[in-house]
Each structure stands twice: as C-alpha cells, then as structure tokens.
Amino acid sequence: MSELRFDNRVAVITGGGRGLGRAYAELLGSRGAKVVINDNGSAIVGTGGDGSPADEVVAAIKTGGGEAVANTDSVATFAGGGHIIQAALDHFGSIDILIHSAGNVRYGALDEVSEEDFRAVIDVHLMGAFNVVRHAFPHMKASGYGRCVLTGSIGGIYGTHRVANYGASKAGTFGLNNVIAIEGAEHNIKSNVILPGAVTRMSEGVDISQFPPMGPEKVAPVVGYLCHESCAISGEMLVSMAGRVARAFISESEGVYEPDWTIEMVAKRLDAIRDPARSWSAAPGQGYAEQFTRSFAMLRAAGVTW
C-alpha cells in the first residue's frame, strides 16, 4: 500500500503541544498536512498558561520540512473555539481536519467534587469539542469535505472512581460524535472517536510500573487513519491501547415484550430482559430509526396492530 498522506490538507489539533496531541500533530505534519497547533500550555488542572509547548511542536514540524502555526486560545469558551478555527482559515485558507485532544483532570469523589471542578472538566472535554466543531462544521460543509476525531475514553463507557466530571464529559462526546456523523454524511464529513490508552502527564499518580510500552506514538497511526480522506467509517469509536486496536460500540439485548407490565413482572423477568444471548447493535448513523423499527417488530410478531 502506498503511503497515506495529507498533502494540501489543513488540520487543527487542540491540545497539540503535548502528549497525544503532539504525537498526532507531528505525524500529520510529517505527511504533508498544514497544522494549527492549539495549546494554551495550562497545568493539568487547566490553570495558568504557557505558549512554549505549542511553539516547540511548530518548530519540530518546520524542522522536518512541514508547515505549522501555534495558537493558544482556550477551547473552553465558544469564542476561543472560533479563534482556533479562524487561525486555520487565516494562515492556510481552509479547515479539513479537526482533532480535539485538549484535556484536563480534576479529581474528586462524587460526594466531594465541587461544581467548579466539575464544570472545568466538562468545559474542556465536552464543551471544548462542541466549541471547535461548531465553528469548523460550516466551513467543512461548504467545501464538501471534513474529518473530525474527538477524544473519548473507556472512562466514559465504564467509569471509574473520583472522576465523575471526566466520565460524564467523555460519555457526552459519544453523542456529539454521532450527530456530527449523521449531519455530515451528505457533505463528505466523517467523524469518529478515539478512545486512547497512553502514558502522558494525565497519568500522573497512576501506578504504571506493570504497564507495557504505552507511548502516544502507538495511538497516533489510528488517529491518522481516522482523519485521512480514505477513512471508511464514521460515527464509530476505536480503542487504541498499547498496540491493541478495537472497536467499541453500544448494543442492546433483544429484550422482552409484554402488552402491560407491572413492577413485579419486571422483577420476575429481569434475567430475560438482560439476556445478552440475543443482542444487536445498530449501524452508525441508523441507530435511532433502527431501534424503533426493531422494537415495533417485536410488537407485530406478538400480533399487536395499530
């Protein structure tokens, strides 16, 4: 297979100054993309600012013969999202690829986390995704092309201790991704979610002594594929962790039909309701209608008419 390149494509990468974002930026830059490195250089909790991380990545890409510019606006505000996308338009004339990798962490048990800490994480991970997508989408729609990659987490699927803010924001990202994929389909705009597992500064405080090699560079090729023009999927979630790449998806058990339920019947039939032996997963972009169709089919099979 010939090398998959990004010549003449313009990419915006939020959180592109460090960790996973930097790995994505350097990979795309090495393959011909013109890259906007957005990173405000804040601490892991989201406070403060420093322009040097973004500048360092720009310098590295330019040293390798690529084109890049730095941007330090915050993804956490709607105006900031607009400035980030405008930087791509001002410097390179278009926006073809959007990778939202900016993130922060504020730990706290559910009965202890403050409203401020909850909102601070939602504002970067979930609202940050919306803020940049909302400003990029009209330009992608007008040009008839776009690739979006949002950052999710297995924490948004399974959850874990002391990060209700993170889990909620990542779960919300899955819903946002689905809508981008559905509304973008007729305009050749594809959107997918990467669920990365990598050792970065966000791993601080985690015991990684028993981990295999898990650098950001192991995730970057998966993201590179998702934002390439040849990407064959949209509305999906790919896991990438220590060399393992997999698809994550939502499924439903077939369930049970009864014309009328009581609380006691739900309790009695719970095992059948939850039985995973007969389950299904709707095609990306078709799930809403397919869920209705399959549900109604069970009623017709039981002889119900309406």
C-alpha positions as CSV (number, residue, x, y, z in Angstrom):
1,M,0.0,0.0,0.0
2,S,1.3,3.5,-0.9
3,E,1.9,5.9,2.0
4,L,-1.3,7.7,3.1
5,R,-0.5,11.4,3.1
6,F,-2.2,14.7,3.9
7,D,-0.8,17.0,1.3
8,N,-2.8,20.2,0.9
9,R,-4.9,19.3,3.9
10,V,-5.3,21.7,6.8
11,A,-5.5,20.2,10.3
12,V,-6.4,21.8,13.6
13,I,-5.3,19.8,16.7
14,T,-6.4,21.0,20.1
15,G,-4.1,20.0,22.9
16,G,-1.4,19.6,20.2
17,G,1.5,20.8,22.3
18,R,2.0,17.8,24.5
19,G,1.2,14.1,24.9
20,L,-1.2,12.5,22.4
21,G,-1.9,15.7,20.6
22,R,1.7,16.3,19.9
23,A,2.1,12.8,18.5
24,Y,-0.9,13.4,16.2
25,A,0.5,16.8,15.1
26,E,4.0,15.5,14.3
27,L,2.6,12.5,12.4
28,L,0.3,14.6,10.2
29,G,2.9,17.3,9.7
30,S,5.4,14.7,8.6
31,R,3.0,13.5,6.0
32,G,2.2,16.8,4.4
33,A,-0.6,18.4,6.5
34,K,-0.5,22.1,7.3
35,V,-1.1,22.0,11.1
36,V,-2.5,24.5,13.6
37,I,-1.1,23.5,17.0
38,N,-3.6,24.7,19.6
39,D,-2.4,24.5,23.2
40,N,-2.6,27.1,25.9
41,G,0.1,25.5,27.9
42,S,-2.0,25.2,31.1
43,A,-1.3,23.0,34.0
44,I,-3.0,19.6,34.1
45,V,-5.9,21.0,36.2
46,G,-6.4,23.6,33.5
47,T,-4.9,26.7,35.2
48,G,-2.2,29.0,34.0
49,G,-0.8,29.3,30.5
50,D,2.4,28.9,28.5
51,G,2.9,29.3,24.8
52,S,6.1,27.3,24.6
53,P,4.6,23.8,24.2
54,A,2.8,24.8,21.0
55,D,5.8,26.7,19.8
56,E,8.0,23.7,20.3
57,V,5.8,21.4,18.2
58,V,5.6,24.1,15.4
59,A,9.4,24.2,15.4
60,A,9.7,20.5,15.3
61,I,7.3,20.2,12.3
62,K,9.1,23.0,10.5
63,T,12.5,21.4,11.1
64,G,11.1,18.3,9.4
65,G,10.1,20.4,6.4
66,G,6.4,20.8,7.3
67,E,4.1,23.8,7.8
68,A,2.6,24.7,11.2
69,V,1.5,27.6,13.3
70,A,0.8,27.9,17.0
71,N,-2.4,29.0,18.7
72,T,-3.0,29.5,22.4
73,D,-6.7,30.2,22.6
74,S,-8.8,28.2,25.1
75,V,-11.2,25.5,23.8
76,A,-13.3,26.1,27.0
77,T,-15.1,29.1,25.5
78,F,-17.2,29.5,22.4
79,A,-15.2,32.5,21.4
80,G,-12.0,30.6,21.9
81,G,-13.2,27.8,19.7
82,G,-13.9,30.3,17.0
83,H,-10.5,31.9,17.2
84,I,-8.8,28.4,16.9
85,I,-10.7,27.6,13.7
86,Q,-10.1,31.2,12.4
87,A,-6.4,30.7,12.8
88,A,-6.5,27.8,10.3
89,L,-8.5,30.0,7.9
90,D,-6.2,33.0,8.3
91,H,-3.0,31.1,7.9
92,F,-3.9,28.3,5.5
93,G,-7.2,29.2,3.9
94,S,-9.3,26.2,5.0
95,I,-10.1,23.6,7.6
96,D,-10.2,20.0,6.6
97,I,-9.3,18.0,9.7
98,L,-10.2,18.7,13.3
99,I,-8.7,16.6,16.1
100,H,-9.9,17.6,19.6
101,S,-7.3,16.3,22.1
102,A,-7.3,19.0,24.7
103,G,-7.9,17.8,28.2
104,N,-7.6,18.5,31.9
105,V,-8.1,16.5,35.1
106,R,-9.6,17.4,38.4
107,Y,-10.1,14.5,40.8
108,G,-12.8,14.3,43.5
109,A,-15.2,11.7,44.9
110,L,-18.8,12.2,43.9
111,D,-19.8,13.5,47.3
112,E,-16.8,15.9,47.4
113,V,-16.3,17.3,43.9
114,S,-17.1,21.0,43.6
115,E,-19.3,22.5,41.0
116,E,-16.3,24.5,39.8
117,D,-14.1,21.3,39.3
118,F,-17.0,19.5,37.6
119,R,-17.6,22.3,35.2
120,A,-13.9,22.9,34.5
121,V,-13.5,19.4,33.1
122,I,-16.8,19.5,31.2
123,D,-15.9,22.8,29.6
124,V,-12.6,21.5,28.2
125,H,-13.5,17.9,27.1
126,L,-17.2,18.2,26.1
127,M,-17.9,21.9,25.6
128,G,-14.4,22.2,24.1
129,A,-15.3,19.6,21.4
130,F,-18.5,21.5,20.6
131,N,-16.9,24.9,20.6
132,V,-14.4,23.9,17.9
133,V,-16.7,21.6,15.9
134,R,-19.4,24.2,15.8
135,H,-17.1,26.7,14.1
136,A,-15.4,24.2,11.8
137,F,-18.5,22.4,10.6
138,P,-19.9,25.2,8.4
139,H,-16.6,25.5,6.6
140,M,-16.3,21.8,6.1
141,K,-19.9,21.7,4.9
142,A,-19.3,24.5,2.4
143,S,-16.2,22.7,1.0
144,G,-17.8,19.3,0.9
145,Y,-15.1,17.7,3.0
146,G,-14.2,17.2,6.6
147,R,-12.7,14.7,9.0
148,C,-13.3,15.1,12.8
149,V,-11.7,13.0,15.5
150,L,-13.0,13.5,19.0
151,T,-11.3,12.1,22.1
152,G,-13.4,9.8,24.2
153,S,-12.3,7.4,26.9
154,I,-13.2,3.9,28.3
155,G,-13.9,6.0,31.4
156,G,-16.9,7.4,29.5
157,I,-18.2,3.8,29.0
158,Y,-17.2,2.0,32.2
159,G,-16.5,4.9,34.6
160,T,-14.0,4.8,37.4
161,H,-13.5,6.3,40.9
162,R,-13.2,10.1,41.6
163,V,-13.7,11.4,38.1
164,A,-17.5,11.9,37.6
165,N,-16.6,15.1,35.6
166,Y,-14.4,13.2,33.2
167,G,-16.7,10.2,32.8
168,A,-19.7,12.5,32.1
169,S,-17.8,14.6,29.6
170,K,-16.5,11.6,27.7
171,A,-19.9,9.9,27.5
172,G,-21.3,13.2,26.1
173,T,-18.6,13.1,23.4
174,F,-20.0,9.9,22.0
175,G,-23.4,11.5,21.5
176,L,-21.9,14.6,19.9
177,N,-19.9,12.4,17.5
178,N,-23.0,10.5,16.4
179,V,-24.7,13.7,15.4
180,I,-21.7,15.1,13.6
181,A,-21.5,11.8,11.6
182,I,-25.2,11.9,10.8
183,E,-25.4,15.5,9.8
184,G,-22.1,15.4,8.0
185,A,-22.7,12.3,5.9
186,E,-24.2,14.1,2.9
187,H,-21.3,16.6,2.9
188,N,-18.5,14.0,3.0
189,I,-17.8,14.9,6.6
190,K,-16.8,11.9,8.7
191,S,-16.5,11.9,12.5
192,N,-15.2,9.2,14.8
193,V,-14.0,8.9,18.4
194,I,-10.6,7.7,19.6
195,L,-10.5,6.0,23.0
196,P,-6.8,6.2,23.7
197,G,-4.8,4.4,26.4
198,A,-1.3,6.1,26.7
199,V,1.1,7.2,29.4
200,T,1.1,11.0,29.4
201,R,1.1,13.7,32.0
202,M,-2.5,12.8,32.7
203,S,-1.2,9.5,34.1
204,E,0.5,11.3,37.0
205,G,-0.4,9.5,40.2
206,V,-1.2,6.2,38.5
207,D,1.0,3.2,39.2
208,I,2.3,2.3,35.7
209,S,5.1,0.0,36.9
210,Q,3.3,-3.0,35.4
211,F,2.2,-1.4,32.2
212,P,3.6,-2.4,28.8
213,P,5.0,0.3,26.5
214,M,2.2,2.8,26.1
215,G,3.6,5.9,24.5
216,P,1.4,8.3,22.5
217,E,3.1,7.2,19.3
218,K,1.2,3.9,19.5
219,V,-2.1,5.7,19.2
220,A,-1.2,8.3,16.5
221,P,-1.5,6.0,13.5
222,V,-5.1,5.1,14.4
223,V,-6.0,8.8,14.6
224,G,-4.1,9.4,11.4
225,Y,-6.3,6.8,9.6
226,L,-9.5,8.3,11.1
227,C,-8.7,11.8,9.7
228,H,-7.5,10.6,6.3
229,E,-9.6,11.0,3.2
230,S,-9.7,7.2,2.7
231,C,-11.3,6.6,6.1
232,A,-14.1,4.1,5.6
233,I,-16.0,4.6,8.8
234,S,-18.0,7.4,10.5
235,G,-19.9,7.5,13.8
236,E,-17.7,4.9,15.4
237,M,-15.4,4.5,18.4
238,L,-12.0,2.9,18.1
239,V,-9.9,1.9,21.1
240,S,-6.2,2.1,20.9
241,M,-4.1,0.9,23.9
242,A,-0.5,-0.4,23.9
243,G,-0.8,-1.7,20.4
244,R,-4.3,-3.1,20.7
245,V,-6.9,-1.6,18.3
246,A,-10.5,-2.4,18.7
247,R,-14.0,-1.2,18.0
248,A,-16.2,-0.1,20.9
249,F,-19.9,0.0,20.4
250,I,-23.3,0.2,22.0
251,S,-25.5,-2.9,22.0
252,E,-28.9,-3.8,23.3
253,S,-30.3,-7.2,24.4
254,E,-33.3,-8.2,22.3
255,G,-35.5,-7.7,25.4
256,V,-39.0,-8.9,26.2
257,Y,-42.4,-7.8,25.0
258,E,-45.5,-7.7,27.2
259,P,-48.6,-5.7,26.4
260,D,-48.8,-4.5,30.0
261,W,-46.1,-4.5,32.7
262,T,-46.2,-4.4,36.5
263,I,-43.3,-3.7,38.8
264,E,-43.5,-7.3,39.9
265,M,-43.3,-8.6,36.3
266,V,-40.2,-6.5,35.6
267,A,-38.6,-8.0,38.7
268,K,-39.6,-11.6,37.7
269,R,-38.4,-11.3,34.1
270,L,-35.2,-9.2,34.7
271,D,-32.9,-12.0,33.6
272,A,-34.7,-12.4,30.3
273,I,-34.7,-8.6,29.8
274,R,-31.0,-8.5,30.4
275,D,-30.1,-11.7,28.5
276,P,-27.1,-10.9,26.2
277,A,-27.5,-14.1,24.2
278,R,-29.7,-12.3,21.6
279,S,-28.4,-8.8,21.2
280,W,-27.9,-6.3,18.4
281,S,-26.0,-3.2,17.5
282,A,-27.4,-0.7,15.1
283,A,-25.3,0.6,12.2
284,P,-23.7,4.0,12.9
285,G,-26.0,6.8,11.9
286,Q,-29.0,4.5,11.7
287,G,-29.4,3.6,15.3
288,Y,-32.3,5.9,16.2
289,A,-34.6,4.7,13.5
290,E,-33.4,1.1,13.7
291,Q,-34.1,0.9,17.5
292,F,-37.7,2.0,16.8
293,T,-38.0,-0.4,13.9
294,R,-36.8,-3.4,15.8
295,S,-38.9,-2.5,18.9
296,F,-42.0,-2.2,16.8
297,A,-41.2,-5.5,15.0
298,M,-41.5,-7.3,18.4
299,L,-45.0,-6.0,18.8
300,R,-46.0,-7.1,15.3
301,A,-44.6,-10.6,16.0
302,A,-46.8,-10.7,19.1
303,G,-49.8,-9.9,16.9
304,V,-50.2,-6.3,18.0
305,T,-51.7,-3.9,15.4
306,W,-52.1,-0.2,15.5
